[in-house]
């Protein structure tokens, strides 16, 4: 069994307390509160920023190094999926088109 040091346990408990407090602090107030306009406007871009932060590195890097060849199925699949999304605005179609391009290139050609 793994040996747990007291500072490791203290760190886990402290992180748990911080998580609970920061996620529930709005319950402590009796009156409704409103975010400033600039914060509301900024939060509109949070989902796309988070998605880009996850997807873009996965598409353009391999093991932490930038892709150095055009023969990478991920590049073509991402381009096809983006084109479908801008044309039709459908998420399911974007996934289907991206995979329809990715799988033949990856499995068929070995890219």
N, C-alpha and C positions, 0 to 999 in steps of 0.2 A: 504494500500500500504506500501511496505517496505521503511523504512527510510534509505537513503544512506548518509554515512558520507563522508566528503571531502577527507579523507585519503584513503577510499575505492575506490573512483572515480580516485584519483591520481594513485593508484596502478594499476588499470585496464588500464589506459592510458599509464603508463610507461611500463607495460608488452606488450602492443600493439606496442609501439615504438621499444622496444628491439626486438620483433619478426620480425617486418618489416625490421629493419636494418640488423639483422643477416641473414635473408633469402635472402636479395637482395644486400649484399655488393659486390658480384662478378660482379654486373652490373656497379660499379663505376670505374672499371679499363678498360683502353683502350686496353691493351695488354693481350693476353691469358696467363693464369697462370697454372701451373702444380703442383699437389700435390707431395710431396716427396714419394719415393718408399715405405718406411715403412708405410706411411699413406694409400697409395693405397692398399697395402697388408692387412692392418688391416681392411679396409672397406669391403673387400671381405667377412669377417666373421660377419659383422654387421647384415644381415638379419637372419641368423641362431641363433645368440646370442639373438636378440630381440624375435624371436619365442620361443626359449627355456625359456626366462625370463617370457613369458606369459603362456606357456603351462605347464611347470614343476610344478609350485606351484599349479595350478588348479588340476593336477592329483594326487599329493602326499599329499595334505592337505585338511582338511574339517574345515571350519570356523577358519582358522589360526592354526590348530593343525594337526600334522602329522597323516596320516592314520595308525591306529594300528591293522588293520585286513586285511587278504588276501581276504576277501569277499567284495571287492570293484570293481564294474564293470569298473571303469575308469582305473584301473591298467591293467586289461586284455585287454581292448580295446586299450590302448596305446601300449601294447606289441604286439598285433596283427597288429596294424597299422604300427608300426616300422618294424616288420618282413616283411610285404608286401612291404614297401618302399625299404628296403634293397634288397629285392628279385627282384622287378619289376621296381623300380625307378619312379613310377607313383603317382602323388599327388591325382588324383581322386580315384584311387584304394585304396590308403591309407585311405581316408575318408570313402569310402564305406565299406571296411573291418572293420575299427574301429567301425563304427556305427552298422554293422552287428553283431559284438560281444557285443557291449555295450547295444543295445536295448533289446535283449532277457534277458540278465542278470539283467538289471535295471527294466524293466517292467514285465518280466516273473517271476524272482526269488526275486525281490524286493531288490537287492543289492544296 
